[in-house]
Amino acid sequence: MENSSGITASLQGRYASALFDLASEGGSISSVESDLEKLGQAIDENEELASLIHNPQVSRDASGAVMNELAGLLNLSGLTQNFLGVLAANRRLARLPEIIRAFSAIAAAARGEVTAEVASAHQLGEDQVEALRQKLEAREGRKVKIGTSVDPDLLGGLVVTIGSKRIDSSIRTRLNSLAQAMKG
């Protein structure tokens, strides 16, 4: 499988690529991807866990034990659990959020998907997200997975990022452009 050289050139990309290769050999890509999503959500929602993975004073054994316990609580697969052990042993747990994103990008590329990050001033409804997905799929010519976030500073409109492409239709950008044009 060919990965983007930008992803695999980074440290987190190499770890994610190695995990993807192992998951692919075992036919467990979707299981590992689900495990990593649960793990990412746990890190986002738990400040103690987030600070633990970034704390260099926590020993390898202690961080490995915590990851092993967490894997049991989240019911993670054996491959994901072993991978967390490797990260703990190599003192790479601080890179876990980036590894999760890189794995997701590699898995999406293997499925022929592209991920679009959509920022809006207000939470989008399911019907709005679905309509946006259909338009983006028509534009991109492949399946689009959408991740949404809310940024009240946009005032209105959307900012859609697909890879290195950005579609900015936010009111904030329009106002800034108008202000620049008026300055002459």
Residue pairs with C-beta under 8 A, 6 or more apart in sequence:
1 20
1 21
1 24
1 110
3 13
3 17
3 20
3 106
3 109
4 105
4 109
6 13
7 13
7 16
7 17
7 102
7 105
7 106
8 14
8 17
10 98
10 102
11 92
11 95
12 95
12 98
12 99
12 101
12 102
13 102
15 87
15 92
15 95
15 99
15 102
16 99
16 100
16 102
16 103
16 105
16 106
17 102
17 106
19 32
19 79
19 83
19 99
19 103
20 29
20 32
20 103
20 106
20 107
20 110
22 79
22 83
23 29
23 31
23 32
23 33
23 79
24 110
26 79
28 77
28 79
29 107
29 110
31 77
31 79
31 80
32 77
32 79
32 80
32 103
33 103
33 104
33 107
35 74
35 76
35 77
35 80
36 80
36 99
36 100
36 103
36 104
37 100
37 104
38 74
38 76
39 70
39 74
39 76
39 80
39 84
39 96
39 100
40 97
40 100
42 49
42 70
42 74
43 49
43 50
43 53
43 96
43 97
44 50
49 70
52 58
52 63
52 66
52 93
53 63
53 93
53 94
53 96
54 93
54 94
56 91
58 66
60 88
60 89
60 91
63 88
63 93
64 84
64 85
64 88
64 89
67 81
67 84
67 85
67 87
67 88
67 93
68 81
68 84
68 85
70 76
70 84
71 80
71 81
71 84
72 81
76 84
84 93
86 92
87 93
87 95
87 96
87 99
92 99
104 115
105 115
108 114
108 115
108 145
111 143
112 142
112 143
113 142
113 143
113 144
113 145
114 140
114 142
114 143
114 144
114 145
114 162
114 163
115 144
115 145
115 146
115 147
115 162
116 136
116 144
116 145
116 146
116 147
116 160
116 161
116 162
117 146
117 147
117 149
117 160
117 161
117 162
118 124
118 129
118 132
118 146
118 147
118 148
118 149
118 158
118 159
118 160
118 161
119 148
119 149
119 150
119 151
119 154
119 158
119 159
119 161
119 170
120 148
120 149
120 150
120 151
120 154
120 157
120 158
120 159
121 150
121 151
121 152
121 153
121 154
121 155
121 156
121 157
121 170
121 171
122 150
122 152
123 148
123 150
124 132
124 148
129 146
129 148
132 146
132 158
132 160
133 144
133 146
136 144
136 146
136 160
136 162
137 143
137 144
140 162
144 162
151 159
153 172
154 170
154 171
154 172
155 170
155 171
155 172
155 175
156 170
156 171
157 169
157 170
157 171
157 172
157 173
157 174
158 167
158 169
158 170
159 166
159 167
159 168
159 169
159 170
159 173
160 166
160 167
160 168
161 167
